[in-house]
Amino acid sequence: MLLFKNGRFYSEKVSFIIPDGFYFEDDPDVVDQYGLCAWDPKREFLFCWRFCEDCMGTAQELQNWFLPDCGMVPLSEIVPLQINGLAGHQVFYRTRQIQYYEARFALKEGRELALLVEGRGRDVRKMAASPEFEAALYGLRGE
């Protein structure tokens, strides 16, 4: 369950913002049951804030994408990340048609918050330099 208060979404130990100008996704095939998804103002990149259960650690969860049967190819190393009182890891990766950025942050008792950015046929690393991306990433905060 999420609380919306003063322009932020709150859950246990974390809060985040959806940047101004983003479009909430309402397609049932896309909407995530464990979080929120929204498109950037140009509707080129889908941002998802997901809460994950029974996690093995932020680095291990990201490493799992690169197991032989997953079909994901890393575009960067998995590196540590600390933002506004949250600690975790981040990585860029891709399939044949889609590029991703994913940051995972440890919450408590095997729970994690994942920020996933998806770009179909677009370079997600260029999106990572945009003000919209920075607003989403740096809008995360430990509580």
C-alpha positions as CSV (number, residue, x, y, z in Angstrom):
1,M,0.0,0.0,0.0
2,L,1.3,3.5,-0.9
3,L,0.5,6.8,0.8
4,F,0.4,9.9,-1.4
5,K,1.2,13.0,0.7
6,N,2.7,16.4,-0.3
7,G,3.6,15.3,-3.8
8,R,5.4,12.1,-2.7
9,F,4.5,8.4,-2.6
10,Y,5.4,6.7,0.7
11,S,5.9,3.1,1.7
12,E,7.9,1.6,4.5
13,K,11.4,3.0,4.7
14,V,11.2,4.8,1.3
15,S,9.4,7.6,-0.6
16,F,9.6,8.7,-4.2
17,I,8.1,11.2,-6.7
18,I,6.7,10.9,-10.1
19,P,8.3,13.8,-12.0
20,D,6.1,16.6,-13.4
21,G,4.8,16.0,-16.9
22,F,4.9,12.2,-16.6
23,Y,1.9,10.1,-17.9
24,F,0.6,7.3,-15.6
25,E,0.3,4.0,-17.5
26,D,-3.2,2.5,-17.3
27,D,-2.9,-0.4,-19.7
28,P,-3.6,-3.6,-17.6
29,D,-1.0,-5.5,-19.6
30,V,1.7,-3.0,-18.6
31,V,0.7,-1.9,-15.2
32,D,2.7,-3.6,-12.4
33,Q,0.7,-5.0,-9.5
34,Y,3.6,-4.2,-7.2
35,G,4.2,-0.6,-8.0
36,L,3.5,2.3,-10.4
37,C,4.5,2.9,-14.0
38,A,4.6,6.2,-15.9
39,W,5.9,7.5,-19.2
40,D,8.3,10.4,-19.6
41,P,6.8,13.6,-21.1
42,K,7.8,12.5,-24.7
43,R,6.3,9.0,-24.0
44,E,9.6,7.3,-25.1
45,F,10.6,5.7,-21.9
46,L,8.6,3.8,-19.3
47,F,9.6,4.3,-15.7
48,C,8.4,1.8,-13.1
49,W,8.8,1.9,-9.3
50,R,8.3,-1.6,-8.0
51,F,8.4,-3.2,-4.6
52,C,9.9,-6.7,-4.6
53,E,9.6,-9.4,-1.9
54,D,11.9,-12.2,-0.9
55,C,15.0,-10.7,-2.5
56,M,18.5,-12.0,-2.2
57,G,20.3,-8.7,-2.2
58,T,20.4,-5.8,-4.7
59,A,23.5,-6.9,-6.5
60,Q,22.4,-10.6,-6.7
61,E,18.9,-9.7,-8.0
62,L,20.4,-7.7,-10.8
63,Q,23.0,-10.4,-11.5
64,N,20.1,-12.9,-12.0
65,W,19.1,-11.0,-15.2
66,F,22.3,-12.3,-16.8
67,L,21.8,-16.0,-16.2
68,P,22.0,-18.0,-19.5
69,D,18.2,-18.6,-19.8
70,C,17.1,-14.9,-19.2
71,G,18.2,-13.5,-22.5
72,M,19.5,-10.2,-21.0
73,V,22.8,-8.7,-22.0
74,P,24.6,-6.3,-19.7
75,L,25.6,-2.9,-21.1
76,S,27.4,-1.9,-17.9
77,E,28.9,-3.4,-14.8
78,I,26.6,-3.7,-11.7
79,V,27.8,-0.9,-9.5
80,P,26.9,0.3,-6.0
81,L,24.6,3.3,-5.6
82,Q,23.7,5.5,-2.7
83,I,21.0,8.1,-2.9
84,N,19.3,10.1,-0.2
85,G,19.7,7.5,2.5
86,L,19.1,4.5,0.3
87,A,21.8,2.0,-0.7
88,G,21.7,-0.5,-3.5
89,H,23.1,-1.3,-7.0
90,Q,22.4,-0.2,-10.6
91,V,23.0,-1.6,-14.1
92,F,22.2,-1.0,-17.8
93,Y,21.2,-4.0,-19.9
94,R,19.2,-5.0,-23.0
95,T,17.4,-7.6,-25.0
96,R,17.3,-7.5,-28.8
97,Q,14.7,-4.7,-28.9
98,I,14.6,-3.1,-25.5
99,Q,17.2,-1.4,-23.3
100,Y,16.8,-1.1,-19.5
101,Y,18.2,0.8,-16.6
102,E,17.5,-0.8,-13.2
103,A,18.4,0.4,-9.7
104,R,17.5,-1.7,-6.7
105,F,17.5,-0.4,-3.1
106,A,17.4,-2.6,0.0
107,L,14.6,-1.8,2.3
108,K,14.1,-4.4,5.1
109,E,13.6,-8.1,5.6
110,G,14.2,-9.1,2.0
111,R,12.2,-6.2,0.5
112,E,13.6,-4.0,-2.2
113,L,12.5,-1.0,-4.3
114,A,13.4,-1.2,-8.0
115,L,13.4,1.7,-10.3
116,L,13.3,0.3,-13.8
117,V,13.5,2.4,-17.0
118,E,12.6,0.8,-20.3
119,G,13.3,2.1,-23.8
120,R,11.9,0.1,-26.7
121,G,14.3,0.8,-29.6
122,R,15.8,3.7,-27.7
123,D,19.2,4.3,-26.0
124,V,18.4,4.2,-22.3
125,R,21.9,5.5,-21.5
126,K,21.0,8.8,-23.2
127,M,17.8,9.0,-21.1
128,A,20.0,8.6,-18.0
129,A,21.5,12.1,-18.8
130,S,18.1,13.8,-18.9
131,P,16.5,16.0,-16.3
132,E,13.4,13.6,-16.2
133,F,15.6,10.7,-15.3
134,E,17.5,12.6,-12.7
135,A,14.3,13.8,-11.1
136,A,13.0,10.2,-10.9
137,L,16.3,8.8,-9.5
138,Y,17.1,11.6,-7.1
139,G,13.5,11.8,-6.1
140,L,14.0,8.6,-4.2
141,R,14.5,9.0,-0.5
142,G,15.0,6.8,2.5
143,E,12.5,7.5,5.3
